[in-house]
């Protein structure tokens, strides 16, 4: 069991409220995230490992839906984003993954970016950049479920050379303007690109 900061839930709740203030047109999107966050608590004994007893929304075992962390990984110039051709979903998406009990979702986004890109020395911005609740289809013995994805800006600080990991069919640096203009881009990818270009990097 990972040690958790006692204020992690309150901090995330504050970040979600701040997000609603910064992006008023998306304020309504924060409600299901706050509702899921309200289910988080401090389990005791065997319950901390039993999703049926204590359905921790930061763990993938909560199959009704759980939090994930993603990275909008930009190059040093802020002109390109690193995308993965996702092996399971078959689409070009941002890097990211499951929290696996970690309530610091900015740290989750950073860890996933480092692991999936093979790029060391990345830095993450602490504020939320985007929210997306999306359906993950059934795969094998895992039923379809919701991902409550919190996205953070992650920046390259040194080398931009990546290594394709086992979760990706391919990785590619793409011009952010091209992501926005591409009609085949996922809707949430275009939203991320639009936000990034609007803020000017």
ZATI-504950 format. One record per atom (N, C-alpha, C): chain; residue in one letter; atom name; x, y, z. Coordinates in nm, 3 decimals. Layout:
N
A:A:CA:X:Y:Z;
...
This chain:
201
A:X:N:0.085:-0.120:0.000;
A:X:CA:0.000:0.000:0.000;
A:X:C:0.088:0.124:0.000;
A:X:N:0.062:0.216:-0.097;
A:X:CA:0.141:0.336:-0.104;
A:X:C:0.104:0.432:0.008;
A:X:N:0.205:0.498:0.064;
A:X:CA:0.177:0.602:0.163;
A:X:C:0.114:0.721:0.092;
A:X:N:0.010:0.777:0.150;
A:X:CA:-0.061:0.888:0.088;
A:X:C:-0.057:1.010:0.178;
A:X:N:-0.043:1.127:0.116;
A:X:CA:-0.052:1.250:0.193;
A:X:C:-0.195:1.265:0.244;
A:X:N:-0.214:1.301:0.371;
A:X:CA:-0.349:1.311:0.426;
A:X:C:-0.432:1.418:0.357;
A:X:N:-0.367:1.517:0.292;
A:X:CA:-0.441:1.624:0.229;
A:X:C:-0.461:1.601:0.080;
A:X:N:-0.427:1.483:0.028;
A:X:CA:-0.431:1.459:-0.116;
A:X:C:-0.572:1.476:-0.173;
A:X:N:-0.673:1.426:-0.102;
A:X:CA:-0.810:1.436:-0.151;
A:X:C:-0.855:1.582:-0.154;
A:X:N:-0.828:1.654:-0.046;
A:X:CA:-0.866:1.796:-0.040;
A:X:C:-0.793:1.876:-0.148;
A:X:N:-0.668:1.842:-0.172;
A:X:CA:-0.591:1.914:-0.274;
A:X:C:-0.649:1.889:-0.413;
A:X:N:-0.685:1.766:-0.442;
A:X:CA:-0.743:1.735:-0.572;
A:X:C:-0.879:1.802:-0.588;
A:X:N:-0.957:1.803:-0.481;
A:X:CA:-1.087:1.871:-0.486;
A:X:C:-1.067:2.019:-0.518;
A:X:N:-0.966:2.080:-0.457;
A:X:CA:-0.935:2.221:-0.483;
A:X:C:-0.892:2.242:-0.628;
A:X:N:-0.813:2.148:-0.681;
A:X:CA:-0.767:2.159:-0.820;
A:X:C:-0.886:2.150:-0.917;
A:X:N:-0.981:2.064:-0.886;
A:X:CA:-1.099:2.052:-0.971;
A:X:C:-1.183:2.179:-0.967;
A:X:N:-1.197:2.238:-0.850;
A:X:CA:-1.271:2.364:-0.838;
A:X:C:-1.201:2.476:-0.913;
A:X:N:-1.069:2.479:-0.903;
A:X:CA:-0.990:2.578:-0.975;
A:X:C:-1.005:2.559:-1.126;
A:X:N:-1.008:2.435:-1.169;
A:X:CA:-1.026:2.406:-1.312;
A:X:C:-1.158:2.463:-1.362;
A:X:N:-1.264:2.446:-1.284;
A:X:CA:-1.395:2.498:-1.323;
A:X:C:-1.393:2.650:-1.335;
A:X:N:-1.314:2.717:-1.251;
A:X:CA:-1.303:2.863:-1.260;
A:X:C:-1.224:2.905:-1.384;
A:X:N:-1.118:2.830:-1.416;
A:X:CA:-1.033:2.867:-1.530;
A:X:C:-1.098:2.832:-1.663;
A:X:N:-1.180:2.730:-1.665;
A:X:CA:-1.246:2.687:-1.788;
A:X:C:-1.397:2.684:-1.762;
A:X:N:-1.462:2.800:-1.750;
A:X:CA:-1.604:2.803:-1.712;
A:X:C:-1.695:2.727:-1.807;
A:X:N:-1.656:2.719:-1.935;
A:X:CA:-1.739:2.646:-2.031;
A:X:C:-1.736:2.495:-2.004;
A:X:N:-1.640:2.450:-1.921;
A:X:CA:-1.630:2.308:-1.886;
A:X:C:-1.666:2.283:-1.740;
A:X:N:-1.718:2.383:-1.673;
A:X:CA:-1.743:2.369:-1.529;
A:X:C:-1.833:2.250:-1.498;
A:X:N:-1.930:2.225:-1.584;
A:X:CA:-2.021:2.113:-1.562;
A:X:C:-1.953:1.978:-1.570;
A:X:N:-1.839:1.973:-1.640;
A:X:CA:-1.767:1.846:-1.655;
A:X:C:-1.703:1.800:-1.524;
A:X:N:-1.682:1.894:-1.432;
A:X:CA:-1.614:1.857:-1.308;
A:X:C:-1.705:1.779:-1.212;
A:X:N:-1.836:1.792:-1.229;
A:X:CA:-1.930:1.730:-1.133;
A:X:C:-1.909:1.580:-1.117;
A:X:N:-1.903:1.500:-1.226;
A:X:CA:-1.883:1.356:-1.205;
A:X:C:-1.748:1.322:-1.144;
A:X:N:-1.647:1.406:-1.168;
A:X:CA:-1.516:1.384:-1.107;
A:X:C:-1.523:1.408:-0.957;
A:X:N:-1.593:1.514:-0.917;
A:X:CA:-1.607:1.543:-0.775;
A:X:C:-1.691:1.436:-0.705;
A:X:N:-1.791:1.384:-0.774;
A:X:CA:-1.873:1.278:-0.716;
A:X:C:-1.790:1.152:-0.694;
A:X:N:-1.706:1.119:-0.791;
A:X:CA:-1.620:1.001:-0.775;
A:X:C:-1.519:1.024:-0.664;
A:X:N:-1.465:1.145:-0.657;
A:X:CA:-1.367:1.176:-0.554;
A:X:C:-1.427:1.162:-0.414;
A:X:N:-1.556:1.191:-0.402;
A:X:CA:-1.623:1.180:-0.272;
A:X:C:-1.625:1.037:-0.220;
A:X:N:-1.605:0.939:-0.309;
A:X:CA:-1.603:0.799:-0.267;
A:X:C:-1.470:0.759:-0.206;
A:X:N:-1.368:0.842:-0.224;
A:X:CA:-1.235:0.808:-0.171;
A:X:C:-1.236:0.821:-0.020;
A:X:N:-1.168:0.730:0.048;
A:X:CA:-1.158:0.733:0.192;
A:X:C:-1.033:0.663:0.238;
A:X:N:-1.022:0.641:0.364;
A:X:CA:-0.906:0.572:0.421;
A:X:C:-0.949:0.435:0.470;
A:X:N:-0.919:0.328:0.395;
A:X:CA:-0.959:0.193:0.437;
A:X:C:-0.876:0.144:0.553;
A:X:N:-0.926:0.043:0.619;
A:X:CA:-0.854:-0.018:0.730;
A:X:C:-0.850:-0.169:0.710;
A:X:N:-0.741:-0.231:0.751;
A:X:CA:-0.730:-0.376:0.747;
A:X:C:-0.739:-0.432:0.606;
A:X:N:-0.809:-0.546:0.595;
A:X:CA:-0.817:-0.615:0.467;
A:X:C:-0.891:-0.534:0.362;
A:X:N:-0.976:-0.441:0.405;
A:X:CA:-1.055:-0.363:0.310;
A:X:C:-0.969:-0.285:0.213;
A:X:N:-0.848:-0.248:0.254;
A:X:CA:-0.765:-0.166:0.167;
A:X:C:-0.721:-0.241:0.041;
A:X:N:-0.735:-0.374:0.039;
A:X:CA:-0.697:-0.452:-0.078;
A:X:C:-0.818:-0.518:-0.144;
A:X:N:-0.937:-0.489:-0.096;
A:X:CA:-1.057:-0.557:-0.146;
A:X:C:-1.151:-0.455:-0.209;
A:X:N:-1.155:-0.453:-0.344;
A:X:CA:-1.236:-0.354:-0.413;
A:X:C:-1.385:-0.373:-0.387;
A:X:N:-1.426:-0.495:-0.351;
A:X:CA:-1.567:-0.519:-0.321;
A:X:C:-1.606:-0.454:-0.189;
A:X:N:-1.511:-0.450:-0.095;
A:X:CA:-1.538:-0.390:0.036;
A:X:C:-1.517:-0.239:0.030;
A:X:N:-1.411:-0.199:-0.033;
A:X:CA:-1.375:-0.057:-0.038;
A:X:C:-1.337:-0.023:-0.182;
A:X:N:-1.433:0.020:-0.264;
A:X:CA:-1.407:0.045:-0.406;
A:X:C:-1.330:0.175:-0.429;
A:X:N:-1.201:0.172:-0.405;
A:X:CA:-1.115:0.289:-0.417;
A:X:C:-1.115:0.340:-0.561;
A:X:N:-1.160:0.464:-0.585;
A:X:CA:-1.166:0.516:-0.722;
A:X:C:-1.029:0.544:-0.783;
A:X:N:-0.922:0.528:-0.705;
A:X:CA:-0.787:0.546:-0.759;
A:X:C:-0.726:0.412:-0.802;
A:X:N:-0.806:0.305:-0.796;
A:X:CA:-0.757:0.174:-0.836;
A:X:C:-0.840:0.119:-0.952;
A:X:N:-0.773:0.052:-1.043;
A:X:CA:-0.840:-0.003:-1.161;
A:X:C:-0.940:-0.112:-1.126;
A:X:N:-0.928:-0.170:-1.007;
A:X:CA:-1.021:-0.276:-0.966;
A:X:C:-1.164:-0.224:-0.947;
A:X:N:-1.178:-0.093:-0.933;
A:X:CA:-1.313:-0.036:-0.923;
A:X:C:-1.368:-0.027:-1.065;
A:X:N:-1.438:-0.130:-1.107;
A:X:CA:-1.476:-0.144:-1.248;
A:X:C:-1.592:-0.055:-1.290;
A:X:N:-1.661:0.006:-1.195;
A:X:CA:-1.764:0.102:-1.234;
A:X:C:-1.700:0.228:-1.293;
A:X:N:-1.573:0.249:-1.264;
A:X:CA:-1.499:0.366:-1.312;
A:X:C:-1.390:0.403:-1.214;
A:X:N:-1.282:0.461:-1.265;
A:X:CA:-1.170:0.498:-1.177;
A:X:C:-1.089:0.610:-1.241;
A:X:N:-1.010:0.677:-1.156;
A:X:CA:-0.925:0.787:-1.202;
A:X:C:-0.804:0.735:-1.278;
A:X:N:-0.765:0.811:-1.379;
A:X:CA:-0.641:0.788:-1.452;
A:X:C:-0.569:0.922:-1.467;
A:X:N:-0.441:0.917:-1.500;
A:X:CA:-0.363:1.039:-1.519;
A:X:C:-0.295:1.038:-1.655;
A:X:N:-0.305:1.149:-1.728;
A:X:CA:-0.247:1.156:-1.862;
A:X:C:-0.156:1.277:-1.876;
A:X:N:-0.067:1.269:-1.975;
A:X:CA:0.033:1.372:-1.998;
A:X:C:0.019:1.432:-2.138;
A:X:N:0.005:1.563:-2.143;
A:X:CA:0.017:1.637:-2.269;
A:X:C:0.165:1.672:-2.278;
A:X:N:0.242:1.580:-2.337;
A:X:CA:0.388:1.588:-2.334;
A:X:C:0.438:1.671:-2.452;
A:X:N:0.489:1.790:-2.423;
A:X:CA:0.532:1.883:-2.528;
A:X:C:0.684:1.892:-2.533;
A:X:N:0.734:1.925:-2.652;
A:X:CA:0.879:1.940:-2.669;
A:X:C:0.927:2.070:-2.606;
A:X:N:1.057:2.093:-2.613;
A:X:CA:1.114:2.210:-2.546;
A:X:C:1.057:2.341:-2.601;
A:X:N:1.028:2.343:-2.730;
A:X:CA:0.974:2.464:-2.792;
A:X:C:0.824:2.480:-2.770;
A:X:N:0.759:2.377:-2.723;
A:X:CA:0.615:2.383:-2.703;
A:X:C:0.536:2.378:-2.832;
A:X:N:0.599:2.330:-2.940;
A:X:CA:0.534:2.328:-3.071;
A:X:C:0.480:2.190:-3.108;
A:X:N:0.535:2.086:-3.045;
A:X:CA:0.495:1.949:-3.080;
A:X:C:0.453:1.873:-2.954;
A:X:N:0.369:1.774:-2.975;
A:X:CA:0.324:1.688:-2.866;
A:X:C:0.359:1.544:-2.903;
A:X:N:0.400:1.466:-2.802;
A:X:CA:0.433:1.326:-2.826;
A:X:C:0.307:1.242:-2.806;
A:X:N:0.268:1.170:-2.911;
A:X:CA:0.149:1.086:-2.906;
A:X:C:0.187:0.940:-2.920;
A:X:N:0.101:0.855:-2.865;
A:X:CA:0.119:0.710:-2.877;
A:X:C:0.010:0.652:-2.967;
A:X:N:0.050:0.561:-3.054;
A:X:CA:-0.048:0.481:-3.128;
A:X:C:-0.081:0.365:-3.035;
A:X:N:-0.188:0.381:-2.959;
A:X:CA:-0.220:0.293:-2.847;
A:X:C:-0.246:0.151:-2.894;
A:X:N:-0.176:0.057:-2.834;
A:X:CA:-0.184:-0.082:-2.877;
A:X:C:-0.324:-0.141:-2.856;
A:X:N:-0.387:-0.111:-2.742;
A:X:CA:-0.517:-0.171:-2.711;
A:X:C:-0.631:-0.099:-2.781;
A:X:N:-0.623:0.034:-2.791;
A:X:CA:-0.733:0.111:-2.847;
A:X:C:-0.718:0.140:-2.995;
A:X:N:-0.595:0.125:-3.048;
A:X:CA:-0.573:0.145:-3.190;
A:X:C:-0.588:0.288:-3.237;
A:X:N:-0.568:0.386:-3.148;
A:X:CA:-0.581:0.527:-3.185;
A:X:C:-0.458:0.604:-3.139;
A:X:N:-0.437:0.721:-3.202;
A:X:CA:-0.330:0.811:-3.159;
A:X:C:-0.382:0.897:-3.044;
A:X:N:-0.318:0.884:-2.928;
A:X:CA:-0.364:0.949:-2.806;
A:X:C:-0.246:1.004:-2.727;
A:X:N:-0.277:1.080:-2.622;
A:X:CA:-0.175:1.127:-2.529;
A:X:C:-0.127:1.009:-2.443;
A:X:N:-0.011:1.024:-2.383;
A:X:CA:0.041:0.922:-2.293;
A:X:C:-0.034:0.926:-2.160;
A:X:N:-0.042:0.813:-2.092;
A:X:CA:-0.109:0.812:-1.962;
A:X:C:-0.145:0.671:-1.919;
A:X:N:-0.202:0.662:-1.798;
A:X:CA:-0.236:0.530:-1.749;
A:X:C:-0.304:0.533:-1.613;
A:X:N:-0.314:0.415:-1.552;
A:X:CA:-0.385:0.398:-1.426;
A:X:C:-0.307:0.456:-1.308;
A:X:N:-0.383:0.500:-1.207;
A:X:CA:-0.322:0.555:-1.086;
A:X:C:-0.269:0.444:-0.996;
A:X:N:-0.335:0.327:-0.997;
A:X:CA:-0.294:0.214:-0.914;
A:X:C:-0.275:0.254:-0.767;
A:X:N:-0.370:0.332:-0.717;
A:X:CA:-0.371:0.370:-0.576;
A:X:C:-0.306:0.502:-0.544;
A:X:N:-0.232:0.559:-0.637;
A:X:CA:-0.164:0.687:-0.613;
A:X:C:-0.263:0.801:-0.631;
A:X:N:-0.278:0.882:-0.528;
A:X:CA:-0.374:0.992:-0.534;
A:X:C:-0.314:1.121:-0.589;
A:X:N:-0.186:1.121:-0.614;
A:X:CA:-0.120:1.236:-0.677;
A:X:C:-0.122:1.213:-0.828;
A:X:N:-0.226:1.261:-0.894;
A:X:CA:-0.244:1.229:-1.036;
A:X:C:-0.148:1.304:-1.126;
A:X:N:-0.094:1.416:-1.080;
A:X:CA:0.013:1.482:-1.156;
A:X:C:0.136:1.393:-1.158;
A:X:N:0.166:1.330:-1.045;
A:X:CA:0.279:1.237:-1.039;
A:X:C:0.253:1.114:-1.126;
A:X:N:0.128:1.070:-1.130;
A:X:CA:0.092:0.957:-1.217;
A:X:C:0.117:0.993:-1.363;
A:X:N:0.073:1.112:-1.404;
A:X:CA:0.093:1.156:-1.542;
A:X:C:0.242:1.163:-1.576;
A:X:N:0.322:1.215:-1.484;
A:X:CA:0.466:1.224:-1.506;
A:X:C:0.529:1.086:-1.518;
A:X:N:0.492:0.997:-1.428;
A:X:CA:0.547:0.860:-1.429;
A:X:C:0.511:0.788:-1.559;
A:X:N:0.385:0.799:-1.599;
A:X:CA:0.341:0.733:-1.721;
A:X:C:0.412:0.790:-1.843;
A:X:N:0.432:0.922:-1.845;
A:X:CA:0.503:0.984:-1.957;
A:X:C:0.646:0.933:-1.966;
A:X:N:0.713:0.924:-1.852;
A:X:CA:0.851:0.875:-1.851;
A:X:C:0.858:0.729:-1.894;
A:X:N:0.767:0.647:-1.841;
A:X:CA:0.769:0.504:-1.871;
A:X:C:0.733:0.476:-2.017;
A:X:N:0.633:0.546:-2.069;
A:X:CA:0.585:0.516:-2.204;
A:X:C:0.671:0.579:-2.313;
A:X:N:0.744:0.686:-2.279;
A:X:CA:0.827:0.753:-2.380;
A:X:C:0.974:0.714:-2.371;
A:X:N:1.017:0.668:-2.252;
A:X:CA:1.159:0.641:-2.232;
A:X:C:1.242:0.766:-2.220;
A:X:N:1.176:0.882:-2.207;
A:X:CA:1.247:1.010:-2.195;
A:X:C:1.263:1.044:-2.047;
A:X:N:1.385:1.070:-2.006;
A:X:CA:1.413:1.102:-1.865;
A:X:C:1.413:1.253:-1.843;
A:X:N:1.401:1.292:-1.716;
A:X:CA:1.414:1.433:-1.680;
A:X:C:1.299:1.521:-1.723;
A:X:N:1.178:1.466:-1.728;
A:X:CA:1.060:1.545:-1.764;
A:X:C:1.013:1.626:-1.644;
A:X:N:0.936:1.731:-1.669;
A:X:CA:0.876:1.809:-1.561;
A:X:C:0.726:1.821:-1.584;
A:X:N:0.650:1.826:-1.475;
A:X:CA:0.505:1.832:-1.486;
A:X:C:0.454:1.960:-1.421;
A:X:N:0.355:2.024:-1.484;
A:X:CA:0.289:2.140:-1.424;
A:X:C:0.185:2.089:-1.325;
A:X:N:0.174:2.152:-1.208;
A:X:CA:0.084:2.099:-1.105;
A:X:C:-0.065:2.119:-1.130;
A:X:N:-0.100:2.220:-1.212;
A:X:CA:-0.242:2.248:-1.233;
A:X:C:-0.301:2.158:-1.341;
A:X:N:-0.429:2.129:-1.328;
A:X:CA:-0.500:2.049:-1.427;
A:X:C:-0.507:2.124:-1.560;
A:X:N:-0.480:2.053:-1.668;
A:X:CA:-0.489:2.112:-1.801;
A:X:C:-0.617:2.071:-1.872;
A:X:N:-0.667:1.952:-1.841;
A:X:CA:-0.787:1.904:-1.909;
A:X:C:-0.849:1.789:-1.829;
A:X:N:-0.978:1.770:-1.850;
A:X:CA:-1.052:1.658:-1.792;
A:X:C:-1.125:1.584:-1.903;
A:X:N:-1.130:1.453:-1.894;
A:X:CA:-1.206:1.378:-1.994;
A:X:C:-1.257:1.247:-1.933;
A:X:N:-1.387:1.230:-1.938;
A:X:CA:-1.449:1.105:-1.893;
A:X:C:-1.484:1.026:-2.018;
A:X:N:-1.425:0.909:-2.034;
A:X:CA:-1.448:0.833:-2.157;
A:X:C:-1.464:0.684:-2.128;
A:X:N:-1.534:0.619:-2.217;
A:X:CA:-1.568:0.478:-2.202;
A:X:C:-1.457:0.391:-2.259;
A:X:N:-1.417:0.290:-2.182;
A:X:CA:-1.320:0.191:-2.227;
A:X:C:-1.396:0.062:-2.258;
A:X:N:-1.390:0.014:-2.381;
A:X:CA:-1.468:-0.106:-2.416;
A:X:C:-1.416:-0.232:-2.348;
A:X:N:-1.503:-0.330:-2.339;
A:X:CA:-1.468:-0.460:-2.281;
A:X:C:-1.346:-0.519:-2.352;
A:X:N:-1.257:-0.578:-2.273;
A:X:CA:-1.140:-0.644:-2.330;
A:X:C:-1.106:-0.766:-2.245;
A:X:N:-1.115:-0.886:-2.304;
A:X:CA:-1.088:-1.007:-2.228;
A:X:C:-1.186:-1.022:-2.113;
A:X:N:-1.132:-1.041:-1.993;
A:X:CA:-1.216:-1.059:-1.875;
A:X:C:-1.252:-0.927:-1.807;
A:X:N:-1.201:-0.816:-1.861;
A:X:CA:-1.230:-0.686:-1.801;
A:X:C:-1.349:-0.624:-1.872;
A:X:N:-1.458:-0.599:-1.799;
A:X:CA:-1.577:-0.542:-1.863;
A:X:C:-1.555:-0.396:-1.902;
A:X:N:-1.642:-0.345:-1.987;
A:X:CA:-1.635:-0.204:-2.022;
A:X:C:-1.651:-0.118:-1.897;
A:X:N:-1.583:-0.004:-1.893;
A:X:CA:-1.586:0.081:-1.775;
A:X:C:-1.545:0.224:-1.812;
A:X:N:-1.564:0.316:-1.718;
A:X:CA:-1.532:0.456:-1.739;
A:X:C:-1.393:0.490:-1.685;
A:X:N:-1.321:0.569:-1.762;
A:X:CA:-1.199:0.633:-1.714;
A:X:C:-1.229:0.780:-1.686;
A:X:N:-1.195:0.823:-1.568;
A:X:CA:-1.205:0.964:-1.530;
A:X:C:-1.062:1.019:-1.539;
A:X:N:-1.030:1.074:-1.655;
A:X:CA:-0.891:1.107:-1.687;
A:X:C:-0.859:1.252:-1.657;
A:X:N:-0.757:1.273:-1.574;
A:X:CA:-0.708:1.406:-1.544;
A:X:C:-0.578:1.426:-1.621;
A:X:N:-0.572:1.534:-1.702;
A:X:CA:-0.459:1.556:-1.791;
A:X:C:-0.374:1.672:-1.741;
A:X:N:-0.242:1.654:-1.749;
A:X:CA:-0.146:1.753:-1.703;
A:X:C:-0.044:1.782:-1.813;
A:X:N:0.005:1.905:-1.816;
A:X:CA:0.112:1.941:-1.909;
A:X:C:0.244:1.886:-1.854;
A:X:N:0.313:1.811:-1.938;
A:X:CA:0.446:1.759:-1.905;
A:X:C:0.541:1.809:-2.012;
A:X:N:0.658:1.855:-1.970;
A:X:CA:0.753:1.916:-2.064;
A:X:C:0.884:1.838:-2.068;
A:X:N:0.940:1.833:-2.190;
A:X:CA:1.074:1.780:-2.208;
A:X:C:1.174:1.886:-2.163;
A:X:N:1.273:1.846:-2.088;
A:X:CA:1.375:1.939:-2.039;
A:X:C:1.509:1.920:-2.108;
A:X:N:1.529:1.804:-2.170;
A:X:CA:1.659:1.776:-2.233;
A:X:C:1.634:1.703:-2.365;
A:X:N:1.677:1.580:-2.376;
A:X:CA:1.664:1.505:-2.501;
A:X:C:1.518:1.476:-2.535;
A:X:N:1.485:1.486:-2.663;
A:X:CA:1.351:1.456:-2.711;
A:X:C:1.344:1.317:-2.776;
A:X:N:1.452:1.241:-2.767;
A:X:CA:1.457:1.108:-2.826;
A:X:C:1.375:1.010:-2.742;
A:X:N:1.282:0.942:-2.805;
A:X:CA:1.194:0.850:-2.732;
A:X:C:1.226:0.705:-2.765;
A:X:N:1.172:0.616:-2.682;
A:X:CA:1.183:0.472:-2.702;
A:X:C:1.041:0.415:-2.699;
A:X:N:1.003:0.341:-2.801;
A:X:CA:0.869:0.284:-2.807;
A:X:C:0.859:0.167:-2.710;
A:X:N:0.762:0.176:-2.616;
A:X:CA:0.742:0.071:-2.517;
A:X:C:0.638:-0.030:-2.561;
A:X:N:0.614:-0.128:-2.476;
A:X:CA:0.524:-0.239:-2.511;
A:X:C:0.378:-0.197:-2.520;
A:X:N:0.340:-0.083:-2.459;
A:X:CA:0.201:-0.041:-2.464;
A:X:C:0.167:0.032:-2.593;
A:X:N:0.268:0.065:-2.673;
A:X:CA:0.248:0.144:-2.794;
A:X:C:0.283:0.065:-2.919;
A:X:N:0.205:0.087:-3.025;
A:X:CA:0.243:0.038:-3.156;
A:X:C:0.350:0.129:-3.216;
A:X:N:0.342:0.258:-3.180;
A:X:CA:0.439:0.357:-3.228;
A:X:C:0.425:0.481:-3.142;
A:X:N:0.527:0.566:-3.143;
A:X:CA:0.523:0.699:-3.085;
A:X:C:0.561:0.797:-3.194;
A:X:N:0.511:0.920:-3.183;
A:X:CA:0.547:1.021:-3.283;
A:X:C:0.530:1.161:-3.225;
A:X:N:0.626:1.248:-3.256;
A:X:CA:0.610:1.390:-3.228;
A:X:C:0.524:1.449:-3.339;
A:X:N:0.417:1.519:-3.301;
A:X:CA:0.330:1.581:-3.401;
A:X:C:0.315:1.729:-3.372;
A:X:N:0.316:1.809:-3.479;
A:X:CA:0.289:1.951:-3.464;
A:X:C:0.150:1.969:-3.403;
A:X:N:0.141:2.054:-3.302;
A:X:CA:0.013:2.067:-3.231;
A:X:C:-0.094:2.127:-3.321;
A:X:N:-0.054:2.219:-3.407;
A:X:CA:-0.151:2.273:-3.503;
A:X:C:-0.206:2.167:-3.596;
A:X:N:-0.123:2.070:-3.631;
A:X:CA:-0.168:1.961:-3.718;
A:X:C:-0.265:1.869:-3.647;
A:X:N:-0.245:1.849:-3.517;
A:X:CA:-0.339:1.767:-3.438;
A:X:C:-0.477:1.832:-3.440;
A:X:N:-0.480:1.964:-3.423;
A:X:CA:-0.607:2.037:-3.423;
A:X:C:-0.674:2.030:-3.560;
A:X:N:-0.596:2.040:-3.666;
A:X:CA:-0.652:2.044:-3.801;
A:X:C:-0.691:1.907:-3.855;
A:X:N:-0.639:1.801:-3.796;
A:X:CA:-0.661:1.666:-3.848;
A:X:C:-0.803:1.618:-3.816;
A:X:N:-0.887:1.595:-3.918;
A:X:CA:-1.024:1.549:-3.891;
A:X:C:-1.030:1.411:-3.827;
A:X:N:-0.920:1.335:-3.837;
A:X:CA:-0.917:1.202:-3.776;
A:X:C:-0.874:1.205:-3.630;
A:X:N:-0.835:1.323:-3.580;
A:X:CA:-0.796:1.333:-3.440;
A:X:C:-0.916:1.309:-3.349;
A:X:N:-0.892:1.243:-3.238;
A:X:CA:-0.994:1.225:-3.135;
A:X:C:-1.044:1.362:-3.089;
A:X:N:-1.174:1.373:-3.057;
A:X:CA:-1.231:1.502:-3.014;
A:X:C:-1.154:1.561:-2.897;
A:X:N:-1.119:1.478:-2.801;
A:X:CA:-1.048:1.530:-2.684;
A:X:C:-0.907:1.574:-2.720;
A:X:N:-0.845:1.510:-2.822;
A:X:CA:-0.713:1.553:-2.867;
A:X:C:-0.720:1.691:-2.930;
A:X:N:-0.825:1.716:-3.008;
A:X:CA:-0.841:1.850:-3.067;
A:X:C:-0.865:1.954:-2.958;
A:X:N:-0.939:1.917:-2.855;
A:X:CA:-0.962:2.011:-2.745;
A:X:C:-0.831:2.045:-2.674;
A:X:N:-0.748:1.943:-2.649;
A:X:CA:-0.617:1.966:-2.588;
A:X:C:-0.532:2.058:-2.675;
A:X:N:-0.530:2.032:-2.805;
A:X:CA:-0.451:2.115:-2.896;
A:X:C:-0.503:2.258:-2.898;
A:X:N:-0.635:2.274:-2.899;
A:X:CA:-0.695:2.408:-2.901;
A:X:C:-0.658:2.484:-2.774;
A:X:N:-0.665:2.418:-2.660;
A:X:CA:-0.629:2.483:-2.534;
A:X:C:-0.482:2.527:-2.534;
A:X:N:-0.397:2.436:-2.582;
A:X:CA:-0.254:2.466:-2.580;
A:X:C:-0.221:2.585:-2.670;
A:X:N:-0.278:2.587:-2.790;
A:X:CA:-0.250:2.696:-2.883;
A:X:C:-0.308:2.827:-2.831;
A:X:N:-0.423:2.820:-2.763;
A:X:CA:-0.484:2.942:-2.709;
A:X:C:-0.400:3.003:-2.599;
A:X:N:-0.333:2.921:-2.522;
A:X:CA:-0.252:2.975:-2.413;
A:X:C:-0.113:3.016:-2.459;
A:X:N:-0.076:2.978:-2.580;
A:X:CA:0.052:3.022:-2.636;
A:X:C:0.173:2.947:-2.583;
A:X:N:0.152:2.823:-2.536;
A:X:CA:0.264:2.740:-2.492;
A:X:C:0.302:2.762:-2.349;
